[in-house]
Amino acid sequence: MNNQINNVCDKCGLEANRKTCLLKYGNEPMMKKFHTSTYHKGKCNCCGEETSITETRDFFYPRFDLFNIPDEALLQLRSDIDRMAYRETKIRLEKLKNKYAKIS
């Protein structure tokens, strides 16, 4: 879906950036968009509204496929990802310790 979305309105860009940050970092974005953007009149590729639009890069190339997912679900997924990464890291670290303990 992101390939088709090049120009967006502020409303869609800000929401996509917010949802992306919730999934990626588990927090609201520290910076919502670039302070300087070039706008022109056109149709938002996300909501279809005829308004002022700018490029998706001005919102840090967010994911527009997260719009319909509730914030709680994104935060739960972020938590699950962190938990799986911690468990996987712990397993790999133990394997490395065992491998290099045999060498020394």
C-alpha positions in Angstrom: 0.0 0.0 0.0 2.9 2.4 0.8 4.1 2.3 -2.8 0.9 4.0 -4.0 0.9 6.7 -1.4 3.1 9.6 -2.4 1.2 12.7 -1.5 -0.8 13.1 1.7 -2.7 15.7 3.7 -1.5 16.7 7.2 -4.3 14.7 8.9 -3.3 11.4 7.2 0.5 12.0 7.4 0.4 12.8 11.1 -1.8 9.8 12.0 0.3 7.4 9.9 3.5 8.7 11.6 1.8 8.3 15.1 0.7 4.7 14.4 4.1 3.9 12.9 5.9 5.2 16.0 3.5 3.2 18.3 4.4 0.0 16.5 8.1 0.8 16.1 9.0 2.4 19.4 5.9 1.9 21.7 5.6 5.7 22.0 4.1 8.7 20.4 6.4 10.4 17.9 8.9 12.9 19.3 8.8 14.8 16.0 5.5 14.7 14.2 6.7 16.0 10.8 9.5 18.1 9.3 9.1 21.8 10.2 9.5 22.9 6.6 7.4 21.2 3.9 6.2 22.2 0.4 2.5 21.9 0.0 0.3 22.1 -3.1 -3.4 21.6 -3.8 -4.3 18.1 -4.8 -5.9 14.8 -3.8 -4.6 13.0 -0.8 -3.5 9.5 -1.8 -4.7 8.1 1.6 -8.1 9.6 2.3 -9.0 11.0 -1.1 -9.8 14.5 0.1 -9.0 17.4 -2.1 -6.8 19.6 0.1 -3.2 20.8 0.6 -0.9 17.8 0.3 2.8 17.2 0.7 5.1 14.2 0.2 5.2 11.2 2.6 8.9 11.9 3.4 7.7 15.0 5.4 6.2 12.5 7.8 9.3 10.2 7.8 7.8 7.7 5.4 5.2 6.3 7.8 3.3 3.1 7.3 -0.2 3.8 6.0 -1.4 0.1 6.4 -1.7 0.6 10.2 -4.7 3.1 10.0 -7.4 0.6 11.0 -5.5 -1.1 13.8 -6.3 0.1 17.3 -3.5 1.7 19.3 -3.8 -0.9 22.0 -3.2 -3.7 19.5 -0.1 -1.9 18.1 1.3 -1.5 21.6 0.6 -5.1 22.5 2.4 -6.2 19.3 5.4 -4.0 20.1 5.5 -5.6 23.6 5.3 -9.1 22.0 8.1 -8.2 19.6 10.3 -7.0 22.5 9.6 -10.1 24.5 10.4 -12.4 21.6 13.6 -10.5 20.8 14.7 -10.7 24.5 14.0 -14.5 24.6 15.8 -15.0 21.2 18.8 -12.9 22.3 19.1 -14.8 25.5 19.1 -18.1 23.7 21.7 -17.0 21.2 23.9 -15.6 23.9 23.8 -18.9 25.8 24.8 -20.7 22.6 27.7 -18.3 22.1 28.8 -18.7 25.7 28.8 -22.5 25.3 30.5 -22.4 22.0 33.4 -20.2 23.2 33.6 -21.8 26.6 34.7 -25.0 24.9 37.4 -23.2 22.9 39.1 -21.6 25.8 
